[in-house]
């Protein structure tokens, strides 16, 4: 059984996937005299690779669970859209940092591929912003995010909004033909 809370917790933490502790659960007892509490966490054998605010190292160890959780989430979004008579368009951010670093195939794009594949399986419209941001970066070399964090700045919003509007127009025109 897939537990989305465990999967999501593992994706956004720096430690391997662990189920959340039960609220009233007692802490695990230390094993033997070698188990001494310290103020410093143990260093992992290899540093986790983070991209797009996600621990890709851990994500790839539970990939099938992440795909199942993604499919479940997309199914729920599709059901909600259908219930309200709306058309669903999933829009996936690009790996903008990798573009700035000269890498058009950044590590976070594994998430884009996964989301695209799951959306296609379910017949959900999907717009991957990676090619959009890549083409714009090549043309203008202008940042899409703020200097202090990775959230879109006004220009990033403009580029993304234009891509969404173009996608909607294109698909609306195709439906009316």
N, C-alpha and C positions, 0 to 999 in steps of 0.2 A: 504494500500500500504506500503510495506517495504521500509524504507529509510536506505540503508547500511551506509551512513555517520553518521546518528544518532546512529545506533547500534554500529558501531566501535568507535565513540567518547565516548559512555557510557562505553564500555569495557575497555578502556585505560585511564579512568579518575577516580578520587576518589569521584565524586558526581553523584547523580542519573541521568539517561538519560534525556538530554534536547536537543531539536533540536538546531542546531547552529543558532545564530542570523543572520538575514538578514544583508548584509553589510551596508545598509543605515538606519537600524531600530534604532529608538530612544530607550533609556533605559526605562525600566518599571518604572512608578512613584512609590514613596514610599507610603505606605498606613498608614495614620494617624501619630500621634506624637510618637508612639512606634517604628516606623521604623527609627532607627538611624544608620547611617553608622559607622562601626567600622573597625579597622585594622585587627581584628581576625575573621576568619570564624567561623560560628556556628559549634559546635561539633555535629556530627551525633548521633542519638539515640543509634545506635550500630555501632561499628567500622566495616568498610567493610573488607571482607576477600579477600586478594590478593593471588593468586597462579599463577605461570607461567606468571607473569607480567600482570595479568588480574584481574579486580575487579569481583570476582565470586558472591559477594552479589548482585550487580546490574545485572550481566549477568543472573542469575537465575530468576530474576523478569521479564525478557523479553526473556525468553528461546525460545518461539515459533518464535519470530522475528529473533533471532540469528540463529536458525535452518534454517529458510527460506533464510537468507542472506548467510549462509554456502552453502546451496544447490545451490543458484544462482551463487556464486563464483566458486563452483566446476563445474557447468554446463559450465561456461565461459571458465575455464581451459580445460575442455574436448573438447569443440568446437575448441579452438585454437590448441590443440594437433591434433585433427582430420584434421583440415585445413592444417596442415603442414606434415601430414602423420606420426606423432610420437605416441608412446605409452606413456600414462600418468601414473606415479606412484606418489601418494601422500604419503609423509613420515611425520609422526607426532612425535614430540619430546616426551620424557617421563617426568615424574615429578621427576627429579633427586634430588631435594632438599629433597623431602619426602623420597626417598630411603636412603639418608644419615642419615635422622632422624629415620630410622627404620620403616617407614610406606610405605608398598608396594601399598597401595590403597589411595594415596594422593588425596586431593580435586580437583586438576586440571585435574584429569583423566576423569571428566565429559566431558571435551572438547574432549578428545581422543575418548570417546564413541560416542559423537555426530558426530564427523568427520568420524569415521568408519562407522556408520550407514548411513550417507548421501552418502558416497562414494559407499557403497554396493548398495544402492537404484539406483544409477546412473551407476553401473557396472564399477566403476573406481578402479583400483588396489590400495591397501592401505597397508602401512607398519607402524605399531605402534611400536615405539622404546621402549616403556615402558618395555615389557618383555625382550628385548635385554639388556637394561641398568640394569634391575633388576638382570638378571642372571650374568652379568659381575660384578656388584657390589658385589653380594654374593661370587663370586669366588676370586675377587682381592681387594675389598675395596679401589679402586682407583678413585679419583675424575674425573669427565668428563668435568668440567668447571673450569675457572680461579678463583682464590681466590678473585679477586676484582669485578667480575661481574658474570653473569650467562651464558655468552657465552661459547660455547664448547672450551676446550683447544685442544692441538694436540691429546691427547688420546681420548677425546670425539669424535673428527672427525674420528679418526681411527676406533673406535667401530661402529659408525654410517655408515661409508663408507663400512666396511666389511659386515654389515647387508644389506645394499642396494645392494651390489654386489652379495651376496648370494641369495637375493630375485630375482634379475634379472636372475641369472644363473638358479635357480630352475624353474622359470616360462618359461624361454627359453627352458629348457630341456623338460618341460611338453608339450610345443607347438610342439616340434619336434617329440614327440612320436606318 
